[in-house]
Amino acid sequence: MKTKSLVLIGIAAVLLILAGCGCNGYNSLVQQDEVVKNKWANVQSDYQRRADLIPNLVNTVKGEADFEKTTLQNVIDARARATQMRVDPADLTPEKLKEFQAAQGQLSQALGRLLMVTENYPNLRANDAFRNLQAQLEGTENRIKVARNDFNEAVRAYNTKARSFPTNIFAGMFGFTPKEGFAAEAGSERAPEVKF
């Protein structure tokens, strides 16, 4: 009789410990998931800041130069595509992340071409409004890089937690799957060719 109660107490203790680990693991995964969502929101905020600066840049360029219309139109079109692309932080699939990254990459390329072409317009380069906008865009690009790196770090921490034992058992039970971070765009290992 005494041995039965000791066995029951032992089983109850083990179950209690497992339940405690499960609660702790679940809560930890929820916290990590929320950090990933917050970092994703920061990435989107910085991309939105860039999109908000572009109309001012385009208008300044239009006002100062007899500018190449196709270059400006490409920037306007790329901005429209990039701002229409929304990714829900609760549903960050690799496909949606790549689609978002592709739209932002097209905008980056269009902006790069715009800024390269402006080198041929000395009046535009001397314009204070243009220089200020160019500096703000450069600062925004740096913010985007930092936000993407922070997002990737949050994804790494989350994925490590979700795949570590014994949390991986509870992660699978509660639907916490690994997340995808930002990756370099195809061809980014080659330096861009700059022609004037």
N, C-alpha and C positions, 0 to 999 in steps of 0.2 A: 504494500500500500504506500509506504513511504517512498519507495523507488519510483512508483508511478507518478506521484506528485512531483518528485524532483525532475522526472523526465518532462512532465507537462510544464513545469516552471521553466525548464531549459528551452523547450520548444517555444514557449511564449516569449521568452527573452530574445531568442533568435529572431522571431517574427517581429518583435518590437524594434530591434536593431535594424532589420531590413526595411521596415516601414519608415524609420527615421532617415536612413540613407536614401530611400526613394524620395521622400519629401524634400530632403536637402538637395538631391540631384535635380529633381524637377524644378525647384525654385531657382537653382543656379542656372539651369538651361533657360528658364524664362528671362532671367536678368540678362544673360548673354544675348538672347534673341532681341531683347529690347535695345541693347547697346548697338547691335547690328542695324536695327531699324532706324535708330537715331543717327548713326553715322551715314546711312543711306540718305536720310533727309538732309543732312549737311551737304552731301555731294550734290543733290538736286538743287539746293539753295544756291550753291556757288555757280552751277550751270545756269540757273535762272538769272543770277546777277550778270553773267556774261551776256545772256540773251537780252537783258534790259539795256545794256550799254550799246548794243549794236545799232539800234535805230539812231541814236545820237551820233555815232561814228559815221554812219552812212549819210546822214543829213549834213554833217560837217564837210564830208568829202564832196558831196554833191554841190554844196554852196561854194566851195573853194576851187574846184578844178573842172575843166572840161574832161570829165573822167570817162573811162571805159564803162559803158552801160552794162555789158555782160558781166564784168567783175562784180559790180554792185548788185546786179540781179541775182547772181549766184550766192552772194552773202545773204541777201534777203530770203531767197528760197531755202537755203540751208538752215537759217534761223527758224523759219516757219516749220520745217520738218522736225527740227530738234525740240522746239517748244511744244509740239503736238504729241511727242512721245512721252508717255507717262508709264512708270513702272511702280506698282503697288509694293511697298516694302514687305508686306506679308506674303507676297508671291514672287520672290526674286529667283526666277528660274534662269538657268544659264542662257537659254534662247532669248529671253526678254532682256537680260543684261547685255548680251551681244548686240541685239537690235538697238538698244539705247546707246551703247557705246559707238555703234556705227553711225547713228544720226549725229552724235556729238563730234565724231571724227570728221564727218563731212563739213560740219560748221567750222571746225578748227582749220581744215584745209582751205576753205573759202576765205576765212579771215587772214590766213597766212598769205594767200595770193593777193588779197586786198592790200595788206601792209607792204608786201614786196613791190607792188605796182606803184604805190604812193611815193616810192623813192624817186621816181621820175618827175615829181611835181614839187619843185622847191618852195613855191608859195604855200602849198598845203603843209609841208613839213615845218615851215616857220610859223604856222597858225597855232596860237596858244591853245585853242579849244581842241584841235587835233592832237597836239602833244599830250594834253591832259587826258584825253580819252584813250590814247595809245598807252599811256602809263597805267591808267586804270585797268585796261584790258590785260596788260602784262601782269599786274598784281592779281587780277582775277584768275588768270591761268595758273599762277603760283598757288592761289587758294584752292583751286580745283585739284591740283596735284596733291596738296596736303590732305584735302578731304578724301580723295581716292585712297591715299596711303592709310589714313585713319580707318576708312571703311574696310580695307583689306586686312588690317590688323585686327579689327573687331571680328571679321569673318574667321580669321585664323584662330583667335581665342575661342570663339563659339564652336568651330569644327573640332578643335582639340578637346574641348570639354565634352561634346556630344559623342566623340569616338573613344573616349577614355573609359576604362573599366572602373567601377561598375555602372557609371552614368550611362554608358552606351545601351545598357539593358533598358533603362527607363526612357532613354531618348527614343528608342525604337517603339516602345509601348505607347508613347504619347505623341508620336509623329514629328519629333524634332530631327529633321534630315539635314545633312551637310549643305552648306550654302556655297555659292560661287562668288569669287571676288573679281575685281577688274584684272584683265590681262592686257598685255601689250597688243596693239593692233598689228595685223599682218603687214609685214614690210617695214615696221618701225625700227628694225635693227639696221636698216640702211639710212645713211644721212641723206636728207632731202637735197635735191639739186636746185641751186639758186642761180637764176639767170636774169640779167638786166639788159 
